[in-house]
Amino acid sequence: MPEGGIGRTEVLIGLAVIAVLALITLPLMRGTSNDALRAEVPLNVNQIRIAETEQKEAFGDYLSAEAAPRKPEAVNATPVKWEATRGFKKLSWDPENREEVYGSYSVAATADGFTVKGTCDTDGDGRRANFTASSSEDGAAKMTSAEDVY
């Protein structure tokens, strides 16, 4: 071996270090990605809550909206095209800057209030993250599923 050159042993050690780092960072990056995708749901639940509040102020009532763009039990790791149900069309709400969404959204309304629900499963493991907001609460959507969902 020439002096000052890199031998096989050094190359193998370097490759082993890279492999170990990849094994550590890939799951972390994947988890961060799922968290970022999941962040869509509380954001949209909050926006729907605001739209409902504005609806009440403008027209004196709250509006119900069936699950859109799919039923909560149908959510998975694949986004789908946003297709508003009749209630969301009447509420004039669509997700901002999104043609596709990971979540399912619905609103149950009465004369006295409403509850917005959002559900997603961005990692596709069958365990859904659920968020709610209501007319009786101030502030952000609350996660109602177990914290260890993601």
C-alpha positions as CSV (number, residue, x, y, z in Angstrom):
1,M,0.0,0.0,0.0
2,P,1.4,3.4,-0.9
3,E,2.2,5.6,2.1
4,G,-0.4,8.3,2.9
5,G,-3.1,6.5,0.8
6,I,-6.4,5.1,2.1
7,G,-6.5,1.4,2.6
8,R,-9.4,-1.1,2.5
9,T,-9.7,-1.0,6.3
10,E,-10.2,2.7,6.4
11,V,-12.8,2.6,3.5
12,L,-14.7,-0.2,5.3
13,I,-14.7,1.7,8.6
14,G,-16.0,4.8,6.7
15,L,-18.8,2.8,5.1
16,A,-19.7,1.2,8.4
17,V,-20.0,4.7,10.0
18,I,-22.2,5.9,7.2
19,A,-24.4,2.9,7.5
20,V,-24.9,3.3,11.2
21,L,-25.7,7.0,10.7
22,A,-28.3,6.1,8.1
23,L,-29.9,3.6,10.3
24,I,-30.2,6.2,13.0
25,T,-31.4,9.2,10.9
26,L,-33.9,7.5,8.5
27,P,-36.5,6.6,11.1
28,L,-36.1,10.1,12.7
29,M,-36.7,11.7,9.3
30,R,-39.6,9.5,8.6
31,G,-41.2,10.4,12.0
32,T,-40.7,14.1,11.3
33,S,-42.3,13.7,7.9
34,N,-45.4,12.1,9.4
35,D,-45.6,14.8,12.0
36,A,-45.4,17.5,9.3
37,L,-48.1,15.7,7.2
38,R,-50.3,15.3,10.3
39,A,-50.0,19.1,11.0
40,E,-52.5,19.6,8.2
41,V,-55.3,18.4,10.3
42,P,-55.2,20.7,13.4
43,L,-54.6,23.6,11.0
44,N,-57.7,22.8,8.9
45,V,-59.8,22.0,12.0
46,N,-58.9,25.5,13.3
47,Q,-59.8,27.1,10.0
48,I,-63.2,25.3,9.9
49,R,-63.8,26.5,13.5
50,I,-63.2,30.1,12.3
51,A,-65.5,29.6,9.3
52,E,-68.2,28.3,11.6
53,T,-67.8,31.3,13.9
54,E,-68.0,33.7,11.0
55,Q,-71.1,31.8,9.7
56,K,-72.9,32.3,13.0
57,E,-72.0,36.0,13.1
58,A,-73.1,36.6,9.5
59,F,-76.2,34.4,9.2
60,G,-77.2,33.5,12.8
61,D,-76.7,29.7,12.6
62,Y,-74.0,27.0,12.5
63,L,-73.8,24.5,9.6
64,S,-73.2,20.8,9.7
65,A,-70.9,19.2,7.1
66,E,-70.6,15.5,6.4
67,A,-67.1,13.9,6.3
68,A,-65.0,15.2,3.4
69,P,-63.3,14.2,1.2
70,R,-63.7,10.7,2.6
71,K,-65.0,9.0,5.7
72,P,-62.6,9.0,8.8
73,E,-62.3,5.2,8.7
74,A,-61.0,5.5,5.1
75,V,-58.0,7.7,5.8
76,N,-54.6,6.3,5.2
77,A,-51.1,7.5,4.2
78,T,-52.2,8.5,0.8
79,P,-53.5,12.0,0.2
80,V,-56.8,12.4,-1.8
81,K,-58.2,15.3,-3.9
82,W,-60.3,17.6,-1.8
83,E,-64.0,17.3,-2.7
84,A,-66.3,19.3,-0.5
85,T,-69.5,17.8,0.7
86,R,-72.7,20.0,0.6
87,G,-72.1,21.4,4.1
88,F,-68.6,22.5,3.4
89,K,-69.8,24.1,0.1
90,K,-72.5,26.0,2.0
91,L,-69.9,27.0,4.6
92,S,-67.6,28.1,1.7
93,W,-64.7,26.3,3.2
94,D,-61.8,24.6,1.4
95,P,-58.3,23.8,2.6
96,E,-56.0,26.7,1.8
97,N,-53.4,26.0,-0.9
98,R,-54.2,22.3,-1.0
99,E,-55.6,20.3,-3.8
100,E,-55.0,17.1,-1.9
101,V,-55.5,16.4,1.8
102,Y,-54.5,13.5,4.2
103,G,-57.3,14.1,6.6
104,S,-61.1,13.7,6.8
105,Y,-63.1,16.6,8.2
106,S,-66.6,16.9,9.5
107,V,-68.8,19.3,11.5
108,A,-71.7,18.4,13.7
109,A,-73.8,21.5,14.4
110,T,-76.9,22.4,16.5
111,A,-78.6,25.7,17.1
112,D,-76.4,26.2,20.2
113,G,-72.9,25.1,18.9
114,F,-70.7,22.9,16.8
115,T,-67.9,20.4,17.0
116,V,-65.3,20.1,14.2
117,K,-63.5,16.8,13.8
118,G,-60.4,16.0,11.8
119,T,-58.8,12.5,11.4
120,C,-55.7,11.3,9.7
121,D,-53.3,8.3,9.5
122,T,-50.2,9.7,7.7
123,D,-48.0,6.8,8.6
124,G,-50.6,4.2,7.4
125,D,-50.4,2.0,10.5
126,G,-54.2,2.0,11.0
127,R,-54.0,4.1,14.2
128,R,-55.7,7.4,13.5
129,A,-54.8,10.8,15.0
130,N,-58.0,12.7,15.9
131,F,-58.4,16.4,16.5
132,T,-61.5,18.4,17.6
133,A,-62.5,22.0,18.1
134,S,-65.9,23.3,19.2
135,S,-67.8,26.5,19.6
136,S,-67.5,26.3,23.4
137,E,-63.7,26.3,23.3
138,D,-61.2,29.1,22.8
139,G,-58.0,28.5,20.8
140,A,-56.5,25.7,18.9
141,A,-57.7,22.3,17.9
142,K,-57.1,19.6,20.5
143,M,-55.7,16.2,19.9
144,T,-58.2,13.6,21.2
145,S,-56.3,10.5,20.3
146,A,-53.4,9.0,22.3
147,E,-50.2,11.0,22.2
148,D,-48.2,8.0,21.0
149,V,-50.2,7.7,17.7
150,Y,-47.1,9.1,16.0
